[in-house]
Each structure stands twice: as C-alpha cells, then as structure tokens.
Amino acid sequence: MDIHSDDLKTFVAVVDSGSLSAAAVHLGQTTSGVSRALSRLEDKLQTSLLTRTTRRMELTEEGQLFLDKARHILAAIEEVEESIRIRRQRPAGRLCVDAASPFMLHCIVPHVAEFRALYPEIRLELTSNDRIADLIEHRTDIAIRIGALHDSTLHARPLPSSPLHVLASPTYLARHGTPADPGELAAHTLLGFVQYDPGNLWPLRHAAGNTLQVVPALAASSGETLRQLALAGQGIACLADFMTGADIATGRLVPVLAAFNSGYRQQIHAVYYRNTQLAQRIGCFLDFLQQKLPPPP
C-alpha cells in the first residue's frame, strides 16, 4: 500500500471543508482532481471512507477511524518539521487564531502587518466566533476568550484585563438626557447581548450591590454590533475598553454613570491545549500580542 501525506491532507481537507469543491479551493486544486485523489485513496485502502450524495457527505465507520489516524500522522509530520525549524530559530507553518469579532478587529487586525513582517514563514488564519469555539472542531491553535474560564483541559495565558464602560453617543444623550444614577436607566434604551447573560450584568454600584442586571431593549450577539449601534445613537451600551477606548478618546462615545462604575475589569485569556505541538508559533504570537495590548493600571 502506497499512501502519501498528500493523500492524507486531501482526505482531511475534504472532511473539514464539508465538500469536494470547498476542499479544492482550500488545496488550490480542481474539484475533479480532489475527487480522483479521494477515489484513489479509497482504492488503496479497499474501503469507502465517505458516503457521498448530491446533498451531503458522511464518514463511514472506516472513514472515521482513518480520519483520526490521518490527523495523528499529519500532526507528527508537522511536529518533525517544526522541530527542524526550531533548530534554525525560524517559526513557520499554519497558525489559526480565533477571537470574538470585536477583539479580532480592534486588538489583532491592526498589528497583523507587523507580525507578518517579523515572522514571514508563519501562515496566519484568523477566525471570529462570538460564541466559545471548540478548538479541535474548528482546527484552532489559539482562542482568545473573554470572561471566566471553565475548561481545565486547556492551557491559558492571561492577557491584560479590560475595564468596562457604560457609554452612549453625544447624539443619544442630547436627545434623551444623561442618567444621573443607575435607577434612571429604566427610562432609557439599553443595548445588550442576546443569549449571553454575563454581558447584560453591568458594573454599576447601586443600593442592591455592585452589579446591575439589565434587560436590553435592543440586543445583538456581537459586541461590535452593539458598538456600531451605540455610535449610531441607538442607546446606552456597556462595552470593553479595548474596543471603545479610541471612541472615548475622540468623543464619539461618552462614558455615563462613571461615578457609579465599580471598576470591574473583564478577564481575557489566550487558551490552547496543554499538549500542543505548536509551542514556538504560539509562544511568539502571544508574546507579540501581549506587547501590543495596553497593560493593566
């Protein structure tokens, strides 16, 4: 049996992409070429790896077993290649970084050009999920997670925490007035998160404690969407400093109820699996990112 690493890469790409055509784009090949390569692999193994219809593909039992082994073999090959590169002190290879869209847009994207100039042999893949993503399922090497961590199987590096601001645009405040205390928020349009209760717990001191649970009149799943709504004068929002600091500095957004802010800072961590074989790539990216984020006071 003469199976090559290219056969494994093609098979894994088809599974991860979900279709022959998507795998062809990922691999830079034609759809017919990927189909022939998959058929040759099945001929070599003398078994079907995928059941294919016009609508979908599913792994056979043998295909699932082969997929697990193929991923292990490709990871081992990558580890050997990485070890050789480490000897030359030249980090290289694919590095997939996932983060919620606000963090990606405000804290990573502005520094990509500098990072690529420093590490030209690292192939960055940037994905954005506003929900917590499974690292293996999404083929992610590093995930930036905001808030408390719960998964003990992951290695985590803390990044500088970020204050939360309750804020609105000058246009909104001119039309509706500025609340003088947290109790007056009930008379205002509040912007908040859908299906993310911690995002609707605002760090405001009041008679019942140091946090205020709000019920948004307008909700979104992304902090960046809420930022754009606040900039458009649609209401009052509570958002992290890492995405609104520039808006506050230029006056596009104005902090409100600052005297009642409890000073809570949102935790931010970079997480990856403890047994990762990408230590050098991960290390150089996180060292670089940590230098770019504002330090805690």
C-alpha positions, -999 to +999 in steps of 0.1 A: +000+000+000+015+033-011-002+061+008+014+095+009+010+125+032-007+144+003-034+117+003-040+123+040-041+160+035-067+157+007-089+135+028-087+157+059-094+188+038-125+172+023-138+163+057-130+197+073-143+217+044-175+197+041-175+194+003-152+185-026-155+219-041-146+237-008-116+214-003-104+221-038-104+258-031-085+252+001-059+230-016-056+251-047-068+222-069-097+214-092-128+197-078-123+168-102-087+164-091-097+162-055-125+137-063-100+115-082-074+117-054-101+106-029-112+077-051-075+066-055-071+067-017-102+045-012-089+021-039-056+018-020-074+011+013-100-011-005-128+006+015-152+035+013-142+064+036-172+087+027-207+082+016-215+109-009-249+121-022-258+153-041-266+170-008-241+159+017-212+137+027-209+115+057-179+095+071-182+057+071-171+039+102-138+031+085-136+067+074-139+080+110-111+056+121-089+066+092-096+103+099-083+100+135-052+082+123-046+107+095-048+137+118-023+120+142+001+112+113-001+148+099+004+162+133+035+141+138+049+152+104+042+188+114+060+183+147+091+169+130+091+198+106+086+223+135+115+207+154+138+212+125+127+248+121+132+254+158+168+244+154+171+272+129+150+295+151+126+303+123+090+298+134+069+286+104+037+269+095+000+274+099-013+292+130-051+296+134-062+322+159-098+326+169-114+355+187-147+373+191-150+398+163-145+430+185-112+417+198-102+405+164-109+438+148-096+461+175-067+442+190-053+417+164-060+430+129-042+464+134-010+445+142-011+418+116+012+435+091+039+440+118+036+404+129+039+390+094+070+412+088+086+397+119+075+361+112+070+358+074+070+320+074+040+317+098+008+314+078-019+331+099-055+321+097-079+344+116-114+333+125-141+351+145-166+334+168-188+354+192-195+321+209-169+299+226-155+276+199-142+241+203-105+242+194-103+208+178-136+210+159-126+244+144-089+234+139-079+263+161-045+267+177-052+297+199-085+310+211-089+344+228-116+340+254-131+369+273-145+362+308-140+335+333-126+302+321-142+269+328-123+243+307-095+228+327-081+208+297-068+240+282-036+258+289-043+295+294-021+326+293-037+357+309-037+388+288-042+423+302-077+427+315-100+454+302-123+478+320-160+480+311-176+514+303-213+523+302-215+547+274-236+564+247-231+588+218-233+625+223-263+625+198-282+600+220-275+619+252-285+652+236-319+637+226-327+617+257-306+632+285-278+618+307-289+594+335-278+607+369-279+574+387-284+537+378-321+539+386-327+563+357-315+537+332-350+523+332-361+553+312-335+548+285-330+525+256-304+499+267-283+479+242-272+445+253-264+409+244-287+381+232-281+347+248-251+359+268-263+369+303-229+379+317-228+407+291-260+422+305-246+424+340-232+459+342-206+470+367-226+497+384-229+502+421-265+507+434-285+500+466-286+463+460-249+457+451-221+463+427-236+449+395-268+458+377-287+432+356-302+450+327-329+439+302-319+453+268-345+469+245-322+461+216-299+430+217-272+416+195-249+386+196-217+407+188-201+434+208-190+451+176-227+453+165-235+469+198-207+494+194-220+504+160-255+508+174-242+530+202-222+551+177-254+555+157-272+569+187-295+539+193-290+536+230-267+531+260-243+501+260-218+485+283-186+476+264-150+468+269-123+494+268-103+475+242-130+482+217-142+516+228-111+533+241-105+552+208-141+562+206-140+577+241-107+595+233-122+611+202-156+619+218-176+596+195-188+578+227-192+593+261-190+574+294-221+577+316-225+569+353-187+568+357-191+577+394-211+545+399-187+522+380-174+495+403-141+493+384-146+457+374-121+445+347-130+419+322-106+389+321-090+380+288-071+347+282-054+330+253-061+293+255-047+263+238-043+226+245-016+217+270-001+190+248+002+214+218+029+207+193+030+243+181+047+258+211+071+281+192+044+295+169+020+300+198+047+315+220+059+341+195+023+352+187+013+355+223+045+374+232+039+398+203+002+403+212+009+409+249+032+437+239+005+453+219-022+453+244-024+481+270-010+469+304-033+469+334-030+500+356 
